[in-house]
């Protein structure tokens, strides 16, 4: 009986190994900030299904070139910063700008996404250098 169980487990492990070698392992995460030029900062806004962004606030410094990217983890969301004239929606989910004025800027979802849409906000804080 024990030999039969060991045979089944060994066969299953072998089949899993062949499957992974044939169809490939999951891709390794890529560090998106590795190839950025000096003085450039990536701010990645991740919009979640529970009507939140991944962080309560994002910080950059005055003088930084900022690449602002929106990733919809689930659902369809947008990101708008009215004071900076930025609206990430639809096909336009990335923009680049120069952080030249210190302050706190409210980022809110610009796509009606459900019952929690009105409360879906975060902050972009531009700190003085």
N, C-alpha and C positions, 0 to 999 in steps of 0.2 A: 504494500500500500504506500509506504513512504517513498519507494523508488518511483512510483507512478506520479506522485505529487511533485517530486524533484524534476522529473522529466517534463511535466507540463510547465512548471515555472521556468526551466531552462529554455524550453521552446518559445514561451511567450517573450522572455528577455531577448532571445535571438531575433525573433520577428520584429520586436520594437527597434533593435539596433539596425537591422536591415532597412526598416522603414525610415529611420532618421538619416541614415547614410544616403538613401535613395532620394528622399524629398527634401533633405537639408534640415539643419537645425534652425531654430528661430534666430532672426538677425540680432546681432549685438547692438545695444543702444549706442547712438552716435552723439558725441559731444559737439553740439552745434556752436559752442563758443570758441572752440579750439582754433578755428581759422579766421576769427574776426581780427580786423586791424586794431592797433592800439588806439584807445580812446573811444572804441565802439562797444556798446553794451547791448546784449540781447535781453529783452523783457518778454517772456512768454506767458501770456494770459491763457490759462486753461479754464474753459467754461464747463461746469459740471451739471449733471442732470438735476441736482438738488438746488438749483438756482443760486449757485455760488461760483466765485472764481477761486482758483487754487490757493491764492494768498490774500490776506486781508489788505496788504499794501505792498507796493513795489517801489524800490528806491533807486534813483540814479543821481548823478551829480551834475551841477551846472557845467556846461561845456562838453558833456558826453554826446556823442552821436548815438542815438537810440534806435535800435531795430525793434519795433513793437509787432509781435506776432500773436494772433489769436488761434487757439486750437480748441475745437469743439469736441469734448470728450464724449458727450452724447447729447443728442438734440441739435437744434439749430439756434445759434446765438450770434450776437454781434457785440462790438465794443466801441463806445463813443466817448470822446473827450471833447466836449463842446468848446472849452477855452483854447484848445490847441487845434481846433478844426480837423479832428481825426475821427473817421467813422469806418470801422472794419466790419464789412458785411458782405454776404454773397461770395463772389470770386475774389474780392479784395480783402484778404485776411492778414496782410502784412504791409507795414509802412516804415519809413525811416524819417527821422527828424532830429534836429539839434535841440537839446535841452538848454535853452538860453535864459530862462527866467525861473528863479526858485519859487517854490510854492507847492501846495497840495491840490491835485487835480482829481476830480471825481470821474471814475470810469464806470459807465453803466451799460447794461445790455441794451442794444438798440433794435433788437428784433423781438417782437412779442412772442414769448416762448412758453407761456403758461401762467399758472396762478401765482408763482413767486417772482414774476418778471419785474415788478415795481421795486422789490427789495434787492435785486441782483446788482450789487455795486461793489467796487473796490476803489483803492486810491493809488495814484501815481504820485510819489513824493520826489520833487526835484530839490536836492539839498545844495546849499551854497558850498562852493569848493573850499 
